[in-house]
Amino acid sequence: MDRLSGTVVGRAPDRSWPQSLSRVPYWVFQDEEVYRAEQDRIFHGPTWSYLCLEAELAEPGDFCATFIGEQPVLVTRDVDGEIYAFENRCAHRGALIAMADHGSAREFTCVYHAWTYNLQGDLTAVAFAEGVQGRGGMPAGFCMNDHGPRKLRIAVVHGLVFGTLSNDLPDIEEYLGEQILDRIDRVLGGRTPVVLGRFTQRLPNNWKLYAENVRDSYHASILHLFFTTFGINRLSQRGGIIVDRSGGHHVSYSAIDRTAVADSEYSQQNIRSESEYRLADPSILEGFSEVGDDVTLQILSVYPGFVLQQIQNSVAVRQILPRGTDDTVLNWTYLGFESDTEEQRLVRMKQSNLVGPAGYVSMEDGGIGGFVQRGIAGASDEYATLQMGGETAESSESRVTEASVRGFWQAYRASMGFVADDAAPLHEIGEHERSRITREGHA
Amino acid sequence: MDNQTAIARAQAHYARCIDDGPLDDWPLFFTEDCHYRITTADNYSRGLPAGVIWADTRGMLRDRVSALQEANIYEPHVYRHMLGLPAVLSESGGDVRSETPFVVMRVTGGGPTDVFATGRYVDRYHLADGRALLRERVVVCDSKEIDTLLALPL
């Protein structure tokens, strides 16, 4: 078995990855070595990571401190009007260049030894470079151009700023594909977003459990009773799943079905969707057509860690950031649009109750990843079963499927080099077929 | 009874209502037409209006309680609110603005006692007949981070 390059310490236990996309081994949520490898191969690898909104960089000098995986990153708008991004790491001794999350600056000066950077991340000054009274100072051969934080490639898609540290991947349009682009355009195209609030949720679980949860259209109407009771989202509504070719990006959407009749499937499934629960103030559900169509729910993910959400008139972006094998930061940014009327803004405020750390239809997702993380302790060699809707990762008109979750694992296995290797001797054959895997690094 | 005493008294019962129940009484600490939201110091100082909980009627607060009791799924947990003394900032007839610092500890399941939130209540009270009702409560949490989820109100 190939060993991972870079940060690997010691020998990893033998691993087997089931060949089928419908099985996910639990060690992938637990293993420290896998976690370290994800930083290199996924977040620093050939993927586009969401960084911030263009709207958060409205004026020249505005900056955001954000992350690619664990890596701190600064995103700026320079006086030339362009957006730049570079590591938030001083080239001298590694301290953070900026500590505020958001702000405005003409330049950045590291607090440690006052090395100074312009808004494009170029080192422009070194304190006492010439020494003092002819003594000390930097060597004559020191060249500021040779020192600076790594710069990111940037792409802006309908006001969403993405970045990458890799040159080894296609443009964002090709990365996303036409279907995903269309669905981003549907929500954000031609409109200027306004940030209504930012919240951070700390999840006691592996980041991939949240990435799975976002792509899991099967759970939505079962775990989240609020949805089903008020007809916001039933699996029998008109809708579907889009999974892109890589598998990593997805869209789940549903629309008002104007021909729908009361469906009996729900009452037969022994799920808590038929309660007599009624709202004292139903104004929370009185929304408007978000973009002039009948779609009331659209959850869109971009591999590895981005989500764009429209739930009724609650529009938000979510950024998933790994912090440890069982620790994840989830950043929510609630959005309105410059074109909103006062009434529409009020609807967005009311419907902000649906989402976020206290959301009527998202609160459960904060806990469920932790339930899995705790549930799988001691079961590293067991695996999850994702057979709902078959074994492939394809688009479908049914949302009673785990296709987009399987799609995530398809993309993940490709990123990580987890390949089912038929040539290698088969690992202990259990009751289910498993095969030896190799981990092939990327160049 | 002066306004500060009336507010301190109301808040003692408010904390007890959330921590020890019955939670159904929590909306009764507010006027019918009210504003309640939980936000962060960062959002508050930037004037960003959204909340993790946002309500502009007592009915919406009732719906919070019934959703927690009937709809939402979460691991059972309890709070312990520790409130500082209210600082009365302005008084105009029965309309009183005050701020009160809080610490809320949370115990989830059989787990330890965690510091869940610290912050301040930025309040506008309506005082009548010695009774203080909340017209507006903005719960401004010092940290922008919320651990796992926020179910019970602050």
Chai-1 contact restraints between the chains, C-beta under 6 A:
chainA,res_idxA,chainB,res_idxB,connection_type,confidence,min_distance_angstrom,max_distance_angstrom,comment,restraint_id
A,L196,B,L48,contact,1.0,0.0,6.0,A-B,restraint_1
A,L196,B,P49,contact,1.0,0.0,6.0,A-B,restraint_2
A,L196,B,A50,contact,1.0,0.0,6.0,A-B,restraint_3
A,G197,B,N43,contact,1.0,0.0,6.0,A-B,restraint_4
A,G197,B,L48,contact,1.0,0.0,6.0,A-B,restraint_5
A,G197,B,A50,contact,1.0,0.0,6.0,A-B,restraint_6
A,F199,B,V52,contact,1.0,0.0,6.0,A-B,restraint_7
A,T200,B,K144,contact,1.0,0.0,6.0,A-B,restraint_8
A,T200,B,E145,contact,1.0,0.0,6.0,A-B,restraint_9
A,Q201,B,I146,contact,1.0,0.0,6.0,A-B,restraint_10
A,R202,B,E145,contact,1.0,0.0,6.0,A-B,restraint_11
A,R202,B,D147,contact,1.0,0.0,6.0,A-B,restraint_12
A,P204,B,T148,contact,1.0,0.0,6.0,A-B,restraint_13
A,L225,B,A71,contact,1.0,0.0,6.0,A-B,restraint_14
A,F226,B,A71,contact,1.0,0.0,6.0,A-B,restraint_15
A,Y277,B,E70,contact,1.0,0.0,6.0,A-B,restraint_16
A,Y277,B,A71,contact,1.0,0.0,6.0,A-B,restraint_17
A,L279,B,D63,contact,1.0,0.0,6.0,A-B,restraint_18
A,A280,B,G59,contact,1.0,0.0,6.0,A-B,restraint_19
A,A280,B,R62,contact,1.0,0.0,6.0,A-B,restraint_20
A,A280,B,D63,contact,1.0,0.0,6.0,A-B,restraint_21
A,D281,B,T57,contact,1.0,0.0,6.0,A-B,restraint_22
A,D281,B,G59,contact,1.0,0.0,6.0,A-B,restraint_23
A,D281,B,M60,contact,1.0,0.0,6.0,A-B,restraint_24
A,D281,B,D63,contact,1.0,0.0,6.0,A-B,restraint_25
A,Y334,B,A50,contact,1.0,0.0,6.0,A-B,restraint_26
A,M349,B,W54,contact,1.0,0.0,6.0,A-B,restraint_27
A,S352,B,A50,contact,1.0,0.0,6.0,A-B,restraint_28
A,S352,B,W54,contact,1.0,0.0,6.0,A-B,restraint_29
A,N353,B,W54,contact,1.0,0.0,6.0,A-B,restraint_30
A,G356,B,V52,contact,1.0,0.0,6.0,A-B,restraint_31
A,P357,B,V52,contact,1.0,0.0,6.0,A-B,restraint_32
A,P357,B,I146,contact,1.0,0.0,6.0,A-B,restraint_33
A,P357,B,L149,contact,1.0,0.0,6.0,A-B,restraint_34
A,P357,B,L150,contact,1.0,0.0,6.0,A-B,restraint_35
A,A358,B,V52,contact,1.0,0.0,6.0,A-B,restraint_36
A,A358,B,I53,contact,1.0,0.0,6.0,A-B,restraint_37
A,A358,B,L150,contact,1.0,0.0,6.0,A-B,restraint_38
A,Y360,B,A67,contact,1.0,0.0,6.0,A-B,restraint_39
A,M363,B,N72,contact,1.0,0.0,6.0,A-B,restraint_40
A,M363,B,L149,contact,1.0,0.0,6.0,A-B,restraint_41
A,E364,B,I73,contact,1.0,0.0,6.0,A-B,restraint_42
A,G366,B,T148,contact,1.0,0.0,6.0,A-B,restraint_43
A,G366,B,L149,contact,1.0,0.0,6.0,A-B,restraint_44
A,G367,B,Y74,contact,1.0,0.0,6.0,A-B,restraint_45
A,G367,B,E75,contact,1.0,0.0,6.0,A-B,restraint_46
A,G367,B,L149,contact,1.0,0.0,6.0,A-B,restraint_47
